[in-house]
């Protein structure tokens, strides 16, 4: 597994927090999402509270900004192709690859991200779709903007990526929450739930949790079977297909 | 009713998938084509990853072909000798096809080649067949006697050495043309990712001059092997055969194929050729339009998980 820049810098950020650091407590409504045969997506509530060092809840939470990220670490390679007219026909011409793209990325914030921190800070923690580290190589950032945007649009369209500014709401002065919707096609694997508390454009506190997304039951067994015994799986698939075809023809002969 | 697919990692509507399987199975039983060239685009349109769509549709092809072949076999409509020769050629052809496919992929033009090959083959085969069968239908409607193949009215290639007798097809021809045809189909099925039924069926009718009734059964028999080989290949290399999706498609497909065989029997052979030609031309036009029509979104995105 690759550790992103944000992960590496997180301890640093905490270590350098000044004396007026505030305690951040956070939790998730469930720490496990099971993908069963009737899985059609799931909602997970991320909530928490910021407290002052003295242990008292801060009366006015609006001075603090909360950014919540739910993302997968799964490493995928995205290939973006652009069709161009070549003679009379449209042909895939230019191709760009983005390595190390997360399978799922959700970000919610209490205010527009640009009002919370400077672009350099947002980039450092990969906060916001435009600040995701997408590039030709894992961890790098780059590629033509049009291809990058095309990739992000396709993810947002598929509900696998989402940026919801203002979706973190304060229930009282210090209690905050947001809801993330995992779409039915969310990739199986662990999701990291990251909660950042910002003050005056700096991260003053953060919290990391893990949300397990896993196939269970028959779904789990079938995908394990396909991964671990591919030859046997293939033969079983072929034999099953043949038997199904055979039995249908026998059944219909008796009827006619 | 939705059900989650473990390999495709997404839910689908159960009834839609069974219905699609049944429709494609019907065409398969009737015309002797595998139907992958219809099934794959549909599955991809529903958002199923291309590798899963291609791998899983091959199981449906195996199932509906077996379902159809059993019925044709009982009626004596499968020429095993002919099929064996073509399969032998197909093995050689598919090995050559792998080389060709890798060369095209290295040149970065595999997609374009596949699309163009589809349009050219579907267009020319469909067009010729449409014209011929239209003439045949007209003649028959004019109450003129149906032209039957006179004994000995063979192509010159039929007179090549290694003559063999094919009882089922009522032919006494050289073994070389079937082997050559088989190897061409093998090559195309690897490069284009198809079973090859839509090329095989017209070729057996017009080039080998086999009776239409025997052609459908023999083509289906061959497609079983091509489909089984494709399934194994994808299961081993990509782990992309989705068992649940396969089970749904198959349950529709095997029943559809049974109805297809029955309906196909009642259809006169010139009408059957006309219908198949129409189907091929329709798909050709759709693909052709796709090639020349300005795309709504010029960008396409493919995601691959890194193991």
Interface residues (C-beta under 8 A of the other chain):
Chain A: X35 X36 X37 X38 X39 X40 X74 X75 X76 X77 X78 X79 X80 X81 X82 X83 X84 X85 X88 X89 X90 X91 X92 X95 X99 X101 X103 X146 X147 X150 X151 X154 X155 X158 X184 X185 X187 X188 X215 X218 X219 X220 X222 X223 X225 X226 X227 X230 X231 X233 X234 X235 X237 X238 X240 X241 X242 X244 X245 X246 X247 X248 X249 X250 X252 X253 X256
Chain B: X2 X3 X4 X6 X7 X9 X10 X11 X47 X59 X60 X62 X63 X64 X65 X66 X67 X68 X69 X70 X71 X74 X108 X111 X112 X224 X227 X228 X231 X232 X233 X234 X235 X236 X239 X241 X243 X244 X246 X247 X250 X251 X254 X255 X257 X258 X262 X291 X292 X293 X294 X295 X297 X298 X299 X300 X301 X302 X303 X304 X305 X306
